[in-house]
Amino acid sequence: MDPTVLTAMIGAGGAIAGGAVVGPVVAHLLGRRVRTAQANQQEAHAEQLRADADRIRQDIYQEITQDLRAELQQVRGALQDARQSLATTSAEAERLRQRVVALESRIAQLELTEQHLSAELRATQTERDQLRISLAGRDATITALTAQIGDLKAQLAGLQSPAPHA
């Protein structure tokens, strides 16, 4: 209640009661009630402010919690995607490693085959060269023998033909 109104009421009460003592006593009692009511009202208002602050804190907490949960869900999704990508990449890397090992093994095998074939080629070329030398020697022998046969045929023909006797 407004203090001016209370004072007016107290003054009116004093005039009605007709005594000088009643007015100040009533004013004191009413003032005390007003102060108590104001204190109660202030306490209720403070309690309401505390409740509002608690509600606002709770709302902020819930909003932050929801935001964090949404962010956490996104991070989990990104982590899952990264894990899948890593698994795929790891599998591809392992497949490529195995392919490299197989190719290196094949290269080593081909190098051995090449060394073997090179040695075989050198041996064959050496044998060919020896056979050519032998063939050339035989050709020379054949040519010499053919020439001897020709000479012998000529001598034989000379012996078989009647020679004019002198």
Residue pairs with C-beta under 8 A, 6 or more apart in sequence:
1 34
1 37
3 34
6 27
6 30
6 31
6 34
7 27
9 30
10 23
10 26
10 27
10 30
11 23
13 22
13 23
13 26
14 20
14 22
14 23
14 24
14 26
14 27
15 23
17 23
17 26
